[in-house]
Amino acid sequence: MTVLSILEGLAIGLVPIRVMQDEIGSGKAKQIPTSTPVPGHRVSLCYQASEFGPSLTSVLDIIRELIAQHRLFV
């Protein structure tokens, strides 16, 4: 499942609101409230060391922020 699949209406995904905030605000995606809290989960990131650059640094920064501020991952 990818965010693109969600935006195309082909999937429902469990995605942090921060990641989809602009799409929810513009109406491209819809937030579905849950009645049961979703516990934190593990995240793994695999990459080629030669590909490490600004884009991957941005992804890591977002993950670190989610861990530190929102406790979305454990």
N, CA, C, O and CB atoms as a CASP TS submission, in Angstrom:
PFRMAT TS
TARGET T0000
AUTHOR 0000-0000-0000
METHOD Language model
MODEL 1
PARENT N/A
ATOM      1  N   MET     1       0.835  -1.164   0.000  1.00  0.00           N
ATOM      2  CA  MET     1       0.000   0.000   0.000  1.00  0.00           C
ATOM      3  C   MET     1       0.888   1.238   0.000  1.00  0.00           C
ATOM      4  O   MET     1       1.871   1.319   0.737  1.00  0.00           O
ATOM      5  CB  MET     1      -0.954  -0.009   1.204  1.00  0.00           C
ATOM      6  N   THR     2       0.526   2.186  -0.831  1.00  0.00           N
ATOM      7  CA  THR     2       1.261   3.437  -0.870  1.00  0.00           C
ATOM      8  C   THR     2       0.301   4.593  -0.656  1.00  0.00           C
ATOM      9  O   THR     2      -0.916   4.436  -0.763  1.00  0.00           O
ATOM     10  CB  THR     2       2.014   3.593  -2.204  1.00  0.00           C
ATOM     11  N   VAL     3       0.858   5.750  -0.353  1.00  0.00           N
ATOM     12  CA  VAL     3       0.021   6.942  -0.203  1.00  0.00           C
ATOM     13  C   VAL     3      -0.700   7.222  -1.508  1.00  0.00           C
ATOM     14  O   VAL     3      -1.842   7.682  -1.496  1.00  0.00           O
ATOM     15  CB  VAL     3       0.867   8.166   0.224  1.00  0.00           C
ATOM     16  N   LEU     4      -0.051   6.951  -2.639  1.00  0.00           N
ATOM     17  CA  LEU     4      -0.691   7.155  -3.937  1.00  0.00           C
ATOM     18  C   LEU     4      -1.940   6.289  -4.062  1.00  0.00           C
ATOM     19  O   LEU     4      -2.956   6.747  -4.586  1.00  0.00           O
ATOM     20  CB  LEU     4       0.289   6.841  -5.078  1.00  0.00           C
ATOM     21  N   SER     5      -1.879   5.053  -3.592  1.00  0.00           N
ATOM     22  CA  SER     5      -3.051   4.169  -3.619  1.00  0.00           C
ATOM     23  C   SER     5      -4.191   4.749  -2.785  1.00  0.00           C
ATOM     24  O   SER     5      -5.358   4.641  -3.162  1.00  0.00           O
ATOM     25  CB  SER     5      -2.679   2.767  -3.101  1.00  0.00           C
ATOM     26  N   ILE     6      -3.854   5.359  -1.662  1.00  0.00           N
ATOM     27  CA  ILE     6      -4.871   5.982  -0.816  1.00  0.00           C
ATOM     28  C   ILE     6      -5.503   7.154  -1.566  1.00  0.00           C
ATOM     29  O   ILE     6      -6.726   7.285  -1.609  1.00  0.00           O
ATOM     30  CB  ILE     6      -4.256   6.459   0.535  1.00  0.00           C
ATOM     31  N   LEU     7      -4.660   8.003  -2.154  1.00  0.00           N
ATOM     32  CA  LEU     7      -5.159   9.186  -2.845  1.00  0.00           C
ATOM     33  C   LEU     7      -5.968   8.836  -4.091  1.00  0.00           C
ATOM     34  O   LEU     7      -6.836   9.608  -4.501  1.00  0.00           O
ATOM     35  CB  LEU     7      -4.004  10.083  -3.223  1.00  0.00           C
ATOM     36  N   GLU     8      -5.695   7.687  -4.693  1.00  0.00           N
ATOM     37  CA  GLU     8      -6.453   7.242  -5.865  1.00  0.00           C
ATOM     38  C   GLU     8      -7.748   6.541  -5.470  1.00  0.00           C
ATOM     39  O   GLU     8      -8.539   6.156  -6.331  1.00  0.00           O
ATOM     40  CB  GLU     8      -5.602   6.308  -6.718  1.00  0.00           C
ATOM     41  N   GLY     9      -7.964   6.377  -4.156  1.00  0.00           N
ATOM     42  CA  GLY     9      -9.182   5.722  -3.689  1.00  0.00           C
ATOM     43  C   GLY     9      -9.132   4.213  -3.790  1.00  0.00           C
ATOM     44  O   GLY     9     -10.171   3.552  -3.771  1.00  0.00           O
ATOM     45  N   LEU    10      -7.926   3.659  -3.898  1.00  0.00           N
ATOM     46  CA  LEU    10      -7.765   2.215  -4.039  1.00  0.00           C
ATOM     47  C   LEU    10      -7.439   1.515  -2.729  1.00  0.00           C
ATOM     48  O   LEU    10      -7.441   0.286  -2.654  1.00  0.00           O
ATOM     49  CB  LEU    10      -6.690   1.924  -5.037  1.00  0.00           C
ATOM     50  N   ALA    11      -7.157   2.311  -1.689  1.00  0.00           N
ATOM     51  CA  ALA    11      -6.734   1.702  -0.428  1.00  0.00           C
ATOM     52  C   ALA    11      -7.118   2.579   0.747  1.00  0.00           C
ATOM     53  O   ALA    11      -7.314   3.787   0.614  1.00  0.00           O
ATOM     54  CB  ALA    11      -5.224   1.454  -0.426  1.00  0.00           C
ATOM     55  N   ILE    12      -7.219   1.943   1.892  1.00  0.00           N
ATOM     56  CA  ILE    12      -7.328   2.638   3.167  1.00  0.00           C
ATOM     57  C   ILE    12      -6.023   2.353   3.882  1.00  0.00           C
ATOM     58  O   ILE    12      -5.560   1.213   3.895  1.00  0.00           O
ATOM     59  CB  ILE    12      -8.598   2.173   4.016  1.00  0.00           C
ATOM     60  N   GLY    13      -5.430   3.363   4.471  1.00  0.00           N
ATOM     61  CA  GLY    13      -4.142   3.149   5.105  1.00  0.00           C
ATOM     62  C   GLY    13      -4.080   3.724   6.502  1.00  0.00           C
ATOM     63  O   GLY    13      -4.782   4.677   6.840  1.00  0.00           O
ATOM     64  N   LEU    14      -3.237   3.132   7.289  1.00  0.00           N
ATOM     65  CA  LEU    14      -2.948   3.623   8.628  1.00  0.00           C
ATOM     66  C   LEU    14      -1.684   4.466   8.503  1.00  0.00           C
ATOM     67  O   LEU    14      -0.566   3.955   8.563  1.00  0.00           O
ATOM     68  CB  LEU    14      -2.775   2.438   9.676  1.00  0.00           C
ATOM     69  N   VAL    15      -1.887   5.769   8.329  1.00  0.00           N
ATOM     70  CA  VAL    15      -0.799   6.696   8.047  1.00  0.00           C
ATOM     71  C   VAL    15      -0.864   7.829   9.073  1.00  0.00           C
ATOM     72  O   VAL    15      -1.954   8.319   9.371  1.00  0.00           O
ATOM     73  CB  VAL    15      -0.884   7.250   6.579  1.00  0.00           C
ATOM     74  N   PRO    16       0.272   8.252   9.615  1.00  0.00           N
ATOM     75  CA  PRO    16       0.240   9.377  10.554  1.00  0.00           C
ATOM     76  C   PRO    16      -0.423  10.600   9.922  1.00  0.00           C
ATOM     77  O   PRO    16      -0.170  10.918   8.760  1.00  0.00           O
ATOM     78  CB  PRO    16       1.664   9.730  11.017  1.00  0.00           C
ATOM     79  N   ILE    17      -1.264  11.279  10.683  1.00  0.00           N
ATOM     80  CA  ILE    17      -1.974  12.453  10.173  1.00  0.00           C
ATOM     81  C   ILE    17      -0.987  13.484   9.644  1.00  0.00           C
ATOM     82  O   ILE    17      -1.260  14.137   8.637  1.00  0.00           O
ATOM     83  CB  ILE    17      -2.855  13.075  11.271  1.00  0.00           C
ATOM     84  N   ARG    18       0.148  13.638  10.302  1.00  0.00           N
ATOM     85  CA  ARG    18       1.138  14.621   9.870  1.00  0.00           C
ATOM     86  C   ARG    18       1.566  14.373   8.423  1.00  0.00           C
ATOM     87  O   ARG    18       1.814  15.321   7.678  1.00  0.00           O
ATOM     88  CB  ARG    18       2.360  14.588  10.795  1.00  0.00           C
ATOM     89  N   VAL    19       1.652  13.123   8.032  1.00  0.00           N
ATOM     90  CA  VAL    19       2.071  12.777   6.677  1.00  0.00           C
ATOM     91  C   VAL    19       1.005  13.177   5.657  1.00  0.00           C
ATOM     92  O   VAL    19       1.336  13.568   4.538  1.00  0.00           O
ATOM     93  CB  VAL    19       2.362  11.272   6.576  1.00  0.00           C
ATOM     94  N   MET    20      -0.264  13.084   6.036  1.00  0.00           N
ATOM     95  CA  MET    20      -1.370  13.335   5.108  1.00  0.00           C
ATOM     96  C   MET    20      -2.090  14.656   5.381  1.00  0.00           C
ATOM     97  O   MET    20      -3.157  14.899   4.816  1.00  0.00           O
ATOM     98  CB  MET    20      -2.363  12.196   5.179  1.00  0.00           C
ATOM     99  N   GLN    21      -1.537  15.500   6.223  1.00  0.00           N
ATOM    100  CA  GLN    21      -2.211  16.716   6.668  1.00  0.00           C
ATOM    101  C   GLN    21      -2.658  17.594   5.499  1.00  0.00           C
ATOM    102  O   GLN    21      -3.800  18.054   5.489  1.00  0.00           O
ATOM    103  CB  GLN    21      -1.296  17.507   7.581  1.00  0.00           C
ATOM    104  N   ASP    22      -1.803  17.836   4.529  1.00  0.00           N
ATOM    105  CA  ASP    22      -2.168  18.683   3.394  1.00  0.00           C
ATOM    106  C   ASP    22      -3.284  18.053   2.560  1.00  0.00           C
ATOM    107  O   ASP    22      -4.201  18.744   2.116  1.00  0.00           O
ATOM    108  CB  ASP    22      -0.943  18.944   2.514  1.00  0.00           C
ATOM    109  N   GLU    23      -3.200  16.737   2.352  1.00  0.00           N
ATOM    110  CA  GLU    23      -4.208  16.040   1.558  1.00  0.00           C
ATOM    111  C   GLU    23      -5.562  16.017   2.271  1.00  0.00           C
ATOM    112  O   GLU    23      -6.604  16.140   1.628  1.00  0.00           O
ATOM    113  CB  GLU    23      -3.749  14.611   1.258  1.00  0.00           C
ATOM    114  N   ILE    24      -5.546  15.861   3.585  1.00  0.00           N
ATOM    115  CA  ILE    24      -6.791  15.894   4.354  1.00  0.00           C
ATOM    116  C   ILE    24      -7.389  17.298   4.280  1.00  0.00           C
ATOM    117  O   ILE    24      -8.595  17.455   4.088  1.00  0.00           O
ATOM    118  CB  ILE    24      -6.544  15.475   5.839  1.00  0.00           C
ATOM    119  N   GLY    25      -6.544  18.316   4.432  1.00  0.00           N
ATOM    120  CA  GLY    25      -7.004  19.701   4.377  1.00  0.00           C
ATOM    121  C   GLY    25      -7.603  20.082   3.037  1.00  0.00           C
ATOM    122  O   GLY    25      -8.553  20.864   2.981  1.00  0.00           O
ATOM    123  N   SER    26      -7.055  19.532   1.946  1.00  0.00           N
ATOM    124  CA  SER    26      -7.552  19.868   0.606  1.00  0.00           C
ATOM    125  C   SER    26      -8.703  18.971   0.165  1.00  0.00           C
ATOM    126  O   SER    26      -9.288  19.181  -0.898  1.00  0.00           O
ATOM    127  CB  SER    26      -6.426  19.774  -0.401  1.00  0.00           C
ATOM    128  N   GLY    27      -9.027  17.966   0.986  1.00  0.00           N
ATOM    129  CA  GLY    27     -10.122  17.064   0.635  1.00  0.00           C
ATOM    130  C   GLY    27      -9.713  15.903  -0.254  1.00  0.00           C
ATOM    131  O   GLY    27     -10.566  15.121  -0.673  1.00  0.00           O
ATOM    132  N   LYS    28      -8.422  15.773  -0.552  1.00  0.00           N
ATOM    133  CA  LYS    28      -7.943  14.654  -1.379  1.00  0.00           C
ATOM    134  C   LYS    28      -7.955  13.339  -0.608  1.00  0.00           C
ATOM    135  O   LYS    28      -8.033  12.264  -1.203  1.00  0.00           O
ATOM    136  CB  LYS    28      -6.528  14.938  -1.891  1.00  0.00           C
ATOM    137  N   ALA    29      -7.879  13.429   0.709  1.00  0.00           N
ATOM    138  CA  ALA    29      -7.933  12.243   1.575  1.00  0.00           C
ATOM    139  C   ALA    29      -8.891  12.539   2.721  1.00  0.00           C
ATOM    140  O   ALA    29      -9.130  13.697   3.065  1.00  0.00           O
ATOM    141  CB  ALA    29      -6.505  11.856   2.118  1.00  0.00           C
ATOM    142  N   LYS    30      -9.423  11.498   3.295  1.00  0.00           N
ATOM    143  CA  LYS    30     -10.376  11.647   4.390  1.00  0.00           C
ATOM    144  C   LYS    30      -9.845  10.921   5.617  1.00  0.00           C
ATOM    145  O   LYS    30      -9.365   9.790   5.529  1.00  0.00           O
ATOM    146  CB  LYS    30     -11.775  11.103   3.992  1.00  0.00           C
ATOM    147  N   GLN    31      -9.936  11.580   6.744  1.00  0.00           N
ATOM    148  CA  GLN    31      -9.547  10.965   8.005  1.00  0.00           C
ATOM    149  C   GLN    31     -10.740  10.185   8.549  1.00  0.00           C
ATOM    150  O   GLN    31     -11.846  10.715   8.653  1.00  0.00           O
ATOM    151  CB  GLN    31      -9.058  12.037   9.033  1.00  0.00           C
ATOM    152  N   ILE    32     -10.507   8.942   8.887  1.00  0.00           N
ATOM    153  CA  ILE    32     -11.555   8.097   9.457  1.00  0.00           C
ATOM    154  C   ILE    32     -11.221   7.895  10.929  1.00  0.00           C
ATOM    155  O   ILE    32     -10.235   7.234  11.254  1.00  0.00           O
ATOM    156  CB  ILE    32     -11.672   6.717   8.697  1.00  0.00           C
ATOM    157  N   PRO    33     -12.039   8.462  11.832  1.00  0.00           N
ATOM    158  CA  PRO    33     -11.757   8.300  13.263  1.00  0.00           C
ATOM    159  C   PRO    33     -11.840   6.829  13.681  1.00  0.00           C
ATOM    160  O   PRO    33     -12.648   6.067  13.151  1.00  0.00           O
ATOM    161  CB  PRO    33     -12.740   9.141  14.099  1.00  0.00           C
ATOM    162  N   THR    34     -11.010   6.453  14.620  1.00  0.00           N
ATOM    163  CA  THR    34     -11.058   5.102  15.164  1.00  0.00           C
ATOM    164  C   THR    34     -11.537   5.159  16.607  1.00  0.00           C
ATOM    165  O   THR    34     -11.293   6.135  17.316  1.00  0.00           O
ATOM    166  CB  THR    34      -9.673   4.416  15.071  1.00  0.00           C
ATOM    167  N   SER    35     -12.210   4.116  17.026  1.00  0.00           N
ATOM    168  CA  SER    35     -12.700   4.091  18.402  1.00  0.00           C
ATOM    169  C   SER    35     -11.695   3.446  19.342  1.00  0.00           C
ATOM    170  O   SER    35     -11.795   3.591  20.560  1.00  0.00           O
ATOM    171  CB  SER    35     -14.026   3.351  18.476  1.00  0.00           C
ATOM    172  N   THR    36     -10.740   2.743  18.786  1.00  0.00           N
ATOM    173  CA  THR    36      -9.714   2.083  19.582  1.00  0.00           C
ATOM    174  C   THR    36      -8.366   2.720  19.266  1.00  0.00           C
ATOM    175  O   THR    36      -7.997   2.818  18.096  1.00  0.00           O
ATOM    176  CB  THR    36      -9.685   0.550  19.305  1.00  0.00           C
ATOM    177  N   PRO    37      -7.628   3.151  20.275  1.00  0.00           N
ATOM    178  CA  PRO    37      -6.312   3.727  20.003  1.00  0.00           C
ATOM    179  C   PRO    37      -5.408   2.721  19.285  1.00  0.00           C
ATOM    180  O   PRO    37      -5.445   1.521  19.560  1.00  0.00           O
ATOM    181  CB  PRO    37      -5.652   4.189  21.312  1.00  0.00           C
ATOM    182  N   VAL    38      -4.619   3.227  18.382  1.00  0.00           N
ATOM    183  CA  VAL    38      -3.682   2.374  17.651  1.00  0.00           C
ATOM    184  C   VAL    38      -2.345   2.437  18.377  1.00  0.00           C
ATOM    185  O   VAL    38      -1.764   3.516  18.504  1.00  0.00           O
ATOM    186  CB  VAL    38      -3.540   2.821  16.145  1.00  0.00           C
ATOM    187  N   PRO    39      -1.846   1.298  18.857  1.00  0.00           N
ATOM    188  CA  PRO    39      -0.579   1.316  19.596  1.00  0.00           C
ATOM    189  C   PRO    39       0.598   1.616  18.670  1.00  0.00           C
ATOM    190  O   PRO    39       0.511   1.452  17.453  1.00  0.00           O
ATOM    191  CB  PRO    39      -0.356  -0.028  20.307  1.00  0.00           C
ATOM    192  N   GLY    40       1.695   2.059  19.274  1.00  0.00           N
ATOM    193  CA  GLY    40       2.900   2.297  18.503  1.00  0.00           C
ATOM    194  C   GLY    40       3.397   1.007  17.863  1.00  0.00           C
ATOM    195  O   GLY    40       3.063  -0.091  18.307  1.00  0.00           O
ATOM    196  N   HIS    41       4.188   1.155  16.828  1.00  0.00           N
ATOM    197  CA  HIS    41       4.723  -0.016  16.147  1.00  0.00           C
ATOM    198  C   HIS    41       6.157   0.265  15.701  1.00  0.00           C
ATOM    199  O   HIS    41       6.622   1.404  15.743  1.00  0.00           O
ATOM    200  CB  HIS    41       3.836  -0.403  14.934  1.00  0.00           C
ATOM    201  N   ARG    42       6.826  -0.760  15.288  1.00  0.00           N
ATOM    202  CA  ARG    42       8.226  -0.629  14.870  1.00  0.00           C
ATOM    203  C   ARG    42       8.306  -0.100  13.447  1.00  0.00           C
ATOM    204  O   ARG    42       7.397  -0.289  12.638  1.00  0.00           O
ATOM    205  CB  ARG    42       8.958  -1.982  14.976  1.00  0.00           C
ATOM    206  N   VAL    43       9.416   0.566  13.165  1.00  0.00           N
ATOM    207  CA  VAL    43       9.678   1.046  11.816  1.00  0.00           C
ATOM    208  C   VAL    43      11.116   0.669  11.468  1.00  0.00           C
ATOM    209  O   VAL    43      12.018   0.764  12.300  1.00  0.00           O
ATOM    210  CB  VAL    43       9.442   2.598  11.697  1.00  0.00           C
ATOM    211  N   SER    44      11.305   0.248  10.241  1.00  0.00           N
ATOM    212  CA  SER    44      12.652  -0.078   9.752  1.00  0.00           C
ATOM    213  C   SER    44      12.873   0.680   8.458  1.00  0.00           C
ATOM    214  O   SER    44      11.946   0.854   7.667  1.00  0.00           O
ATOM    215  CB  SER    44      12.835  -1.624   9.536  1.00  0.00           C
ATOM    216  N   LEU    45      14.071   1.122   8.246  1.00  0.00           N
ATOM    217  CA  LEU    45      14.411   1.837   7.037  1.00  0.00           C
ATOM    218  C   LEU    45      15.678   1.212   6.473  1.00  0.00           C
ATOM    219  O   LEU    45      16.725   1.213   7.120  1.00  0.00           O
ATOM    220  CB  LEU    45      14.596   3.363   7.307  1.00  0.00           C
ATOM    221  N   CYS    46      15.572   0.678   5.265  1.00  0.00           N
ATOM    222  CA  CYS    46      16.726   0.068   4.597  1.00  0.00           C
ATOM    223  C   CYS    46      17.067   0.919   3.379  1.00  0.00           C
ATOM    224  O   CYS    46      16.175   1.372   2.661  1.00  0.00           O
ATOM    225  CB  CYS    46      16.434  -1.425   4.183  1.00  0.00           C
ATOM    226  N   TYR    47      18.327   1.128   3.155  1.00  0.00           N
ATOM    227  CA  TYR    47      18.746   1.959   2.031  1.00  0.00           C
ATOM    228  C   TYR    47      20.182   1.615   1.667  1.00  0.00           C
ATOM    229  O   TYR    47      20.915   1.024   2.460  1.00  0.00           O
ATOM    230  CB  TYR    47      18.608   3.469   2.368  1.00  0.00           C
ATOM    231  N   GLN    48      20.571   1.996   0.453  1.00  0.00           N
ATOM    232  CA  GLN    48      21.954   1.837   0.037  1.00  0.00           C
ATOM    233  C   GLN    48      22.737   3.037   0.561  1.00  0.00           C
ATOM    234  O   GLN    48      22.312   4.181   0.397  1.00  0.00           O
ATOM    235  CB  GLN    48      22.074   1.711  -1.523  1.00  0.00           C
ATOM    236  N   ALA    49      23.859   2.779   1.179  1.00  0.00           N
ATOM    237  CA  ALA    49      24.663   3.872   1.737  1.00  0.00           C
ATOM    238  C   ALA    49      25.016   4.902   0.667  1.00  0.00           C
ATOM    239  O   ALA    49      25.115   6.092   0.966  1.00  0.00           O
ATOM    240  CB  ALA    49      25.945   3.319   2.376  1.00  0.00           C
ATOM    241  N   SER    50      25.205   4.462  -0.564  1.00  0.00           N
ATOM    242  CA  SER    50      25.560   5.395  -1.637  1.00  0.00           C
ATOM    243  C   SER    50      24.405   6.327  -2.010  1.00  0.00           C
ATOM    244  O   SER    50      24.620   7.354  -2.653  1.00  0.00           O
ATOM    245  CB  SER    50      26.005   4.621  -2.867  1.00  0.00           C
ATOM    246  N   GLU    51      23.181   5.974  -1.608  1.00  0.00           N
ATOM    247  CA  GLU    51      22.002   6.791  -1.924  1.00  0.00           C
ATOM    248  C   GLU    51      21.633   7.751  -0.807  1.00  0.00           C
ATOM    249  O   GLU    51      20.667   8.502  -0.937  1.00  0.00           O
ATOM    250  CB  GLU    51      20.823   5.900  -2.222  1.00  0.00           C
ATOM    251  N   PHE    52      22.384   7.741   0.288  1.00  0.00           N
ATOM    252  CA  PHE    52      22.057   8.619   1.404  1.00  0.00           C
ATOM    253  C   PHE    52      22.300  10.062   0.995  1.00  0.00           C
ATOM    254  O   PHE    52      23.405  10.427   0.596  1.00  0.00           O
ATOM    255  CB  PHE    52      22.888   8.257   2.657  1.00  0.00           C
ATOM    256  N   GLY    53      21.263  10.875   1.098  1.00  0.00           N
ATOM    257  CA  GLY    53      21.366  12.277   0.701  1.00  0.00           C
ATOM    258  C   GLY    53      20.250  13.071   1.342  1.00  0.00           C
ATOM    259  O   GLY    53      19.644  12.616   2.312  1.00  0.00           O
ATOM    260  N   PRO    54      19.965  14.260   0.811  1.00  0.00           N
ATOM    261  CA  PRO    54      18.962  15.150   1.421  1.00  0.00           C
ATOM    262  C   PRO    54      17.559  14.531   1.524  1.00  0.00           C
ATOM    263  O   PRO    54      16.874  14.745   2.524  1.00  0.00           O
ATOM    264  CB  PRO    54      18.878  16.427   0.622  1.00  0.00           C
ATOM    265  N   SER    55      17.128  13.788   0.535  1.00  0.00           N
ATOM    266  CA  SER    55      15.781  13.199   0.577  1.00  0.00           C
ATOM    267  C   SER    55      15.669  12.174   1.698  1.00  0.00           C
ATOM    268  O   SER    55      14.696  12.175   2.452  1.00  0.00           O
ATOM    269  CB  SER    55      15.436  12.543  -0.771  1.00  0.00           C
ATOM    270  N   LEU    56      16.651  11.312   1.806  1.00  0.00           N
ATOM    271  CA  LEU    56      16.626  10.299   2.855  1.00  0.00           C
ATOM    272  C   LEU    56      16.793  10.937   4.229  1.00  0.00           C
ATOM    273  O   LEU    56      16.204  10.477   5.208  1.00  0.00           O
ATOM    274  CB  LEU    56      17.722   9.257   2.618  1.00  0.00           C
ATOM    275  N   THR    57      17.589  11.988   4.302  1.00  0.00           N
ATOM    276  CA  THR    57      17.740  12.722   5.561  1.00  0.00           C
ATOM    277  C   THR    57      16.395  13.285   5.996  1.00  0.00           C
ATOM    278  O   THR    57      16.078  13.259   7.185  1.00  0.00           O
ATOM    279  CB  THR    57      18.780  13.859   5.418  1.00  0.00           C
ATOM    280  N   SER    58      15.594  13.793   5.060  1.00  0.00           N
ATOM    281  CA  SER    58      14.263  14.324   5.383  1.00  0.00           C
ATOM    282  C   SER    58      13.357  13.233   5.935  1.00  0.00           C
ATOM    283  O   SER    58      12.632  13.462   6.904  1.00  0.00           O
ATOM    284  CB  SER    58      13.620  14.958   4.141  1.00  0.00           C
ATOM    285  N   VAL    59      13.390  12.056   5.333  1.00  0.00           N
ATOM    286  CA  VAL    59      12.586  10.930   5.816  1.00  0.00           C
ATOM    287  C   VAL    59      13.001  10.565   7.239  1.00  0.00           C
ATOM    288  O   VAL    59      12.149  10.368   8.105  1.00  0.00           O
ATOM    289  CB  VAL    59      12.736   9.703   4.878  1.00  0.00           C
ATOM    290  N   LEU    60      14.290  10.477   7.476  1.00  0.00           N
ATOM    291  CA  LEU    60      14.781  10.154   8.820  1.00  0.00           C
ATOM    292  C   LEU    60      14.372  11.219   9.833  1.00  0.00           C
ATOM    293  O   LEU    60      14.011  10.893  10.963  1.00  0.00           O
ATOM    294  CB  LEU    60      16.307  10.005   8.808  1.00  0.00           C
ATOM    295  N   ASP    61      14.425  12.482   9.437  1.00  0.00           N
ATOM    296  CA  ASP    61      14.015  13.566  10.335  1.00  0.00           C
ATOM    297  C   ASP    61      12.545  13.443  10.715  1.00  0.00           C
ATOM    298  O   ASP    61      12.185  13.644  11.875  1.00  0.00           O
ATOM    299  CB  ASP    61      14.274  14.927   9.683  1.00  0.00           C
ATOM    300  N   ILE    62      11.689  13.114   9.742  1.00  0.00           N
ATOM    301  CA  ILE    62      10.258  12.940  10.019  1.00  0.00           C
ATOM    302  C   ILE    62      10.045  11.772  10.974  1.00  0.00           C
ATOM    303  O   ILE    62       9.270  11.883  11.924  1.00  0.00           O
ATOM    304  CB  ILE    62       9.468  12.709   8.708  1.00  0.00           C
ATOM    305  N   ILE    63      10.726  10.657  10.733  1.00  0.00           N
ATOM    306  CA  ILE    63      10.583   9.488  11.600  1.00  0.00           C
ATOM    307  C   ILE    63      11.044   9.818  13.015  1.00  0.00           C
ATOM    308  O   ILE    63      10.381   9.455  13.987  1.00  0.00           O
ATOM    309  CB  ILE    63      11.384   8.295  11.040  1.00  0.00           C
ATOM    310  N   ARG    64      12.163  10.495  13.131  1.00  0.00           N
ATOM    311  CA  ARG    64      12.659  10.876  14.463  1.00  0.00           C
ATOM    312  C   ARG    64      11.668  11.796  15.175  1.00  0.00           C
ATOM    313  O   ARG    64      11.455  11.665  16.380  1.00  0.00           O
ATOM    314  CB  ARG    64      14.032  11.571  14.347  1.00  0.00           C
ATOM    315  N   GLU    65      11.062  12.726  14.436  1.00  0.00           N
ATOM    316  CA  GLU    65      10.070  13.626  15.034  1.00  0.00           C
ATOM    317  C   GLU    65       8.844  12.840  15.509  1.00  0.00           C
ATOM    318  O   GLU    65       8.329  13.087  16.599  1.00  0.00           O
ATOM    319  CB  GLU    65       9.646  14.714  14.019  1.00  0.00           C
ATOM    320  N   LEU    66       8.386  11.903  14.696  1.00  0.00           N
ATOM    321  CA  LEU    66       7.238  11.086  15.078  1.00  0.00           C
ATOM    322  C   LEU    66       7.533  10.272  16.330  1.00  0.00           C
ATOM    323  O   LEU    66       6.672  10.117  17.195  1.00  0.00           O
ATOM    324  CB  LEU    66       6.842  10.158  13.934  1.00  0.00           C
ATOM    325  N   ILE    67       8.748   9.756  16.423  1.00  0.00           N
ATOM    326  CA  ILE    67       9.141   8.981  17.601  1.00  0.00           C
ATOM    327  C   ILE    67       9.196   9.883  18.831  1.00  0.00           C
ATOM    328  O   ILE    67       8.647   9.539  19.878  1.00  0.00           O
ATOM    329  CB  ILE    67      10.508   8.296  17.373  1.00  0.00           C
ATOM    330  N   ALA    68       9.852  11.024  18.710  1.00  0.00           N
ATOM    331  CA  ALA    68      10.077  11.894  19.867  1.00  0.00           C
ATOM    332  C   ALA    68       8.823  12.629  20.319  1.00  0.00           C
ATOM    333  O   ALA    68       8.547  12.692  21.517  1.00  0.00           O
ATOM    334  CB  ALA    68      11.149  12.896  19.546  1.00  0.00           C
ATOM    335  N   GLN    69       8.068  13.178  19.395  1.00  0.00           N
ATOM    336  CA  GLN    69       6.962  14.050  19.773  1.00  0.00           C
ATOM    337  C   GLN    69       5.612  13.352  19.827  1.00  0.00           C
ATOM    338  O   GLN    69       4.763  13.710  20.643  1.00  0.00           O
ATOM    339  CB  GLN    69       6.882  15.185  18.822  1.00  0.00           C
ATOM    340  N   HIS    70       5.407  12.373  18.979  1.00  0.00           N
ATOM    341  CA  HIS    70       4.079  11.800  18.853  1.00  0.00           C
ATOM    342  C   HIS    70       4.004  10.343  19.319  1.00  0.00           C
ATOM    343  O   HIS    70       2.913   9.781  19.421  1.00  0.00           O
ATOM    344  CB  HIS    70       3.628  11.896  17.427  1.00  0.00           C
ATOM    345  N   ARG    71       5.148   9.737  19.599  1.00  0.00           N
ATOM    346  CA  ARG    71       5.220   8.358  20.069  1.00  0.00           C
ATOM    347  C   ARG    71       4.430   7.406  19.165  1.00  0.00           C
ATOM    348  O   ARG    71       3.717   6.523  19.642  1.00  0.00           O
ATOM    349  CB  ARG    71       4.701   8.268  21.500  1.00  0.00           C
ATOM    350  N   LEU    72       4.575   7.609  17.826  1.00  0.00           N
ATOM    351  CA  LEU    72       3.865   6.736  16.893  1.00  0.00           C
ATOM    352  C   LEU    72       4.602   5.425  16.669  1.00  0.00           C
ATOM    353  O   LEU    72       4.002   4.430  16.260  1.00  0.00           O
ATOM    354  CB  LEU    72       3.663   7.443  15.568  1.00  0.00           C
ATOM    355  N   PHE    73       5.893   5.426  16.935  1.00  0.00           N
ATOM    356  CA  PHE    73       6.678   4.216  16.787  1.00  0.00           C
ATOM    357  C   PHE    73       7.327   3.906  18.134  1.00  0.00           C
ATOM    358  O   PHE    73       7.626   4.814  18.910  1.00  0.00           O
ATOM    359  CB  PHE    73       7.748   4.369  15.658  1.00  0.00           C
ATOM    360  N   VAL    74       7.544   2.620  18.405  1.00  0.00           N
ATOM    361  CA  VAL    74       8.171   2.240  19.657  1.00  0.00           C
ATOM    362  C   VAL    74       9.483   1.543  19.392  1.00  0.00           C
ATOM    363  O   VAL    74      10.169   1.141  20.331  1.00  0.00           O
ATOM    364  CB  VAL    74       7.251   1.347  20.476  1.00  0.00           C
TER
END
